[in-house]
Amino acid sequence: MDAFLAQKRLILDHVLYEMEMYLFTMDYIAPDQFLSNVVWVAHQTHMRNLLYFFSESKKYPTDIIYRDILNDVSGLGIDDFQKSSTLNVVNKSISHLTMERVTAELDTAARIEIERMKSILPEKVEKFIDQLQTNIKAEYANELNNRAIKAIIRAIQSRLAEIK
């Protein structure tokens, strides 16, 4: 249990988890409606979290963004204009009990935004992973030596190669 808790204290564990879950739920075809719903919500949740992570600035002081982990790296952020419609649709799709949620229009809008992000987020994830090796901040550099972190990075790289 102590090893599990220690692992959860690593910032890269949290960030890489979001990336891994986003990538592995991207085109997952569930065997039934229940699991399809679970994957639908999971994918949008992790997509939303990555949209916040790939921001140039924080909405809240406790947020984690790519600049917290990488030194002297810019250009990984997704501008607010580019992501605002996605965040609006995703938040309504997975987080709110609204009358919009019971309409086909919201599902269609969510699918459009999910598809649009497929051309943006995997590239950002790949660039972030590439930058980790050379530009990680000193306080997080030791995390790259962690076996579990290495395994997650390999899994992400493998998945990125598959979806190219």
N, C-alpha and C positions, 0 to 999 in steps of 0.2 A: 504493500500500500504506500509506503514512503517513497518508493521509486516512482510510482504513478503520480503522486502529488508533486514530487520534484520535477517531473516531466512537464506537468501543467504550469509550472512557474516559468517555463522558458517562453519568451516572447515569440520565437520562431515556431514553436509548437502550435500556438494559436493562429498565427498568420498562415502558416503552411497548411493547416487543417482547412481553413477557408478556401484556399486555392485548390486543394485536393478534392474537397467535396464539390466545389463548383465544376471542376473539370470532369469528375467521374459521374456526375448526375446530368451532364450536358445532353447527351444523346441516349441516356439509359432508357430502355424499353421495359417497362414493368410487366409482369405476367398477369396482373389483374388490376381492377379499378382501385382497390384500396391502396396497393403499393404505388400505383400511378399517381394517386393524390399525394402520397407521402413524398415521392420524388419531385413532383411539381412544386410543392411548398419548399422542400429542401433546396432545390436548385435556385429558386428565386431568393430565398433567404441568404444563401452564400453569395449569389450574384450581388445582392444589395450590399452585403458586408464588404465585398471587394470594391464596389463603387466608392464606398466611403474610404476604404484603405488607400485607393489610388486617387486621393485628393491632394491638392497642393497645400491646403490648410485644414485645420481641425474645426469641426463644429463645436465640440466640447473638449476641454483640456485633457480629459482622460482617454480620448480617442487615440487609436494607434493608426498612423499613416506611414507610408513607405519612407518618408524622410526621417522618421524616428529610428529606423534601422540602418539606412544607407547613408554614407558620407558623400557629400558633394555630387549628388545625382539629382538631376532635374529632368523634366520632360516625361516622367512616368505618370504624372497626374492626368486624370480625365477631367476636362473642363466642365464647369457646372452646367453650361448650356447643353452640352452633349449628353449629360447623364440625367438632367432634371426630369425629362418625360419618362425615362425608365424608372427612376425612383418613385415618381408619382403613381405610375401604373402598378409597380410591384407592391408598393405599400397598400394600395387598395386591394390588390389581388390576394395578398396573404395575411394582412394584418388588421383589416377593418371589416366589421360587419356592417356593410352598406348595401343599399338597394342596388347599387351598381354591380355588386359581386354576384348577384343572381341573374345577370344578363350575359348573353353570349358576347356582347361587345367588349366586355372586360377581358374575357378569355382571349379573344382575338387580339386585343391591344397588348396583352401580356406576351402572347406568342410572337408578335411583331418585335417587341422590345427585346425579348430573349434572343431572337434571331439576330437582331442588330448588334447586340453585345457580343455575339460569337465572333464578330470581326474585330472586336476591340479588346476584350478582356484576356483571351488567351495570349495575345501578343504582349500585353502588359505583364502578365504572369511570367512569361518566358524571359522578358527583359529583367524583371526583378530577380529571378533565379540566377540569371547570368551575372548580375551585379553583386550578388551575395558573396561570391568567391573573392572579389577584389575590393569591394567598397563597403563591407559591413562595418558598422561602428565597433570600436574596440570593446565596449561593454557587452556586446553580443557575440563576438568572434568565437569564443569557446563553445557556443551552442552548435557551431558547425561540426564539432568533433563528436557530438552525441550520436550514438548509433541510430536511434529512432529518427532523429532529424535527418540524418544521411539517407535513411530508407525512404522517408517521405519525399525528399528532394528527388531521389531516383524515380520514384513512382510518378511524380509530377512531370519530370522530364520525359519519361516513357509515354505518358498520356498525351503530352504536347506533341510528341513525334507521331503518335497515332492519328491525331485529329488534323494534322497538316495536310 
